[in-house]
Amino acid sequence: MNEEELVEYFRAQMRKDPGMASAVAAIRTLLEFLKRDKGETILGLRESLKQATGCLMGEDSSVAVSSGGELFLRFISLTSLEHQDLSHCKKVMEERGELFLEKISMSRNKVAKLCHTFIKDGAKILTHSYSRVVLRVLEKAAAEKKRFSVYVTESQPDAAGRQMAEALKKLNVPVTVVLDAAVGYFLEKVDLVIVGAEGVVESGGIINKIGTYQMALCSKAHNKPFYVVAESFKFVRLYPLNQQDVPDKFKYKADTLKSHQNLSEADPIIDYTPPSLITLLFTDLGVLTPSAVSDELIKLYL
Amino acid sequence: MCNRCALLHFPAVISFFQQVLKMIFFKEVILGFRYWVIASGWCFFRRNVNDRQDDIERAKTEGKELTKEEKQRLRKEKKQQKKNKEKKDEKASQGSEKEKKSGSLAAAAPQPPAKSTTVKTPSAVPAPAPVSVPSSLEAPAPVDKPSKTKAELKAERRARQEAERASKPGKKGEPGQQAASGKQKAPPSELQPVIKRLPEHIQVDNPDVLKKLAKKLERQQVMGLNPTKKIPLRLDYGYKVSLFSHLHQYSRKAPLTQQLSIPSTVIHPAVVRLGLQYSQGIVAGSNARSVALLHAFKQVIRDYITPPNEELSRDLVNKLKPYISFLNQCRPLSASMGNAIKYVKKEISNISSQCKEEEAKSKLLNCIEWYIKEKIILAAKAIAESSIEKINNEDVILVYGCSSLVNHILFEAFEKGRKFRVIVVDSRPRLEGREALRRLVQRGISCTYVLISAVSYILPEVSKVFLGAHALLANGYVMSRVGTSQIALVARAFNVPVLVCCETYKFCERVQTDSFVSNELDDPDDLMVTRNGKTQLESWQEVPSLGLLNLVYDVTPPDFVDLVITELGMIPCTSVPVVLRVKNVDQ
């Protein structure tokens, strides 16, 4: 399976199910790659998987794709220690890969089940940009007959917030679209803030669409709880100390990275929110405090 | 029940009466009389035991906290019991002794095991028995009574012993005292589930603890050796600030080695040298001290010969104990040294008895080599590799004091071609930053040097702070050179990221939230400074209201630390207990 096929498969997966997370699509693609791989050694297999992940990053430069790919690789490597025969090993890997995919497709529902109880009747919620996990949580809360209203930021430069507002209108939830700059203005009216995440880093902080950091700072100043909802495959082995420390390959869209010579002229599309501003994280591993994220990561990776 | 039947327990008197009764009464009555004697003896014994049991119960429940009234009440009761005892003594001194002896003989068998150890075989010396009975009545009372009353009781007991010694020959003093001290040691072990014992090095102002420490040192060297060749207790020096009076404060001018005889047969010369190097500050720094300690242990193992009828695994560990006590007195052990010693002891005790001596010794030497290589040298390499990702070009890095690990990281980053400059912060009285400055400049790294008082002035220029650590505590607090916590605080105020670099062998299970409860006090004379021929503070000892405090360590809370770099990876400060758990699972 060469690069174009890989990218094509990935795009097809994304098109097929727009509700699927990009990380899940990436993992599906890698699993397909594994099935079609004609390598002879485990080491060769790992190398080609790493290359495939890099290739997918070139298509969609989000943190989630990178973390999903790394987790898949990790999952696979743990298998390879047990069996001697390569073909037997590959079969086991494929089975485990399918199992892994099944598990993570359930993760969004698990998160929604945990989080909807924190939305009280009559609550006013502020959220940022378009997040499928947050949408799922709000769907569940609406299904539980809770009455709440939502403020969504417009989230430029791609105005993804409007997409979120459309989806919420379909659920008959009263929604208002606000300017990114009006977050401080509306914060005194809201009761809680819920955002999704593209990646959860080792310190317990998150990487998300640009504007999240501002929102977190304002909620801290107003003493409003700031909740993050994320699936566990988004946990990534990064440890940024500040905004500057986030690697450039995540900060800009893939095409920007390829075309622009001087990145300082380009606008970053993500920012880093430190763990001190986050109240709780809802994941399929449970409800975690930011300091517990490192604990979970050590269990996953070490 | 008291005095009258007591008299009748005397066997000679009993037999005399029996003679009389034989002449007068029938046999059944005589038998009944014997049973009555035994029964009353049993009642007497039961009364004693009940008292003791009551005392034990009381002691157990009151072990946690004694109010003043309860203490006074106990004191009164004891005095009462003593008065009763003394009355009995006066009535018939010989008779009362022997009565107590038979009472305690009957009591010896069912007595609780803790006390029976001190009561020797009944047929043997009767002396311990009378001593043990009164002390058994006193000792079950809670141990944490004020020492004043213990002294009182001891004085009274000693007076009685003198009186008995005058009437009876025999070795009463030593066994009696040992029985008494044995009794005192037994109740603490009973009470231990209730009270946790504090480590000795932070109870310096408690004279009982010091006495225990002295005894422990004696015990560790009693192996048929000349008592004059033992290691003395190092004395504290100068006035101690009251907040830290529970810690040792030694003078550098009075090293422990001056009081040792030459050649010292008790302590291995390599260990003596090491102790001197520690106390004079020649070997300083967490890693340097641990490595020096392990090298000294290697020398000890090389020179070790198993005595006949002894097993290497047990005897070598016992040999190491006095060395460790000696080193502890020269300079308190660091957390990293503690972990290294635990590892060495574990390896020694894991040597199987089948192993020949040469084989065992070479195995141990290899283990120590492995520990040094993996936990210190390779760990430093791994940490340097992780840290280089955090050092970018055009960075301004602030370091404090001289940490071997931080210096290593900066050297590696410089070799890899990163362009950065360093600000070295220094503080009195150790002025360790000068050593770091010298080493960095030698490599060609551009440096700035400031004292700690200028840290808030220089921080706006800084992009990152790299700190070393002496130990990482189980609750995420970082124990490091005094001044570190201050730098972390100011850096947090300026929003500058603080990175702590620490190997995992420095992680310790202790929990501390402040710098007072456990610390090290250095020589207060170091704070004196001589300028232009004049030494200020020269006569500080003569000023009664003046105290000099030379602290060595402080603890930094985890909120001020952004990242801890270990050889296992980069972890937040709150994940230290997770690493400890993972490590324990591995072992």
Interface residues (C-beta under 8 A of the other chain):
Chain A: E202 S203 G204 R237 Y239 L241 N242 Q244 D245 P275 S291 S294 D295 I298 L302
Chain B: K390 N392 K464 P497 L499 D562 L563 L568 G569 M570 I571 P572 T574 S575 V578 V579 V582
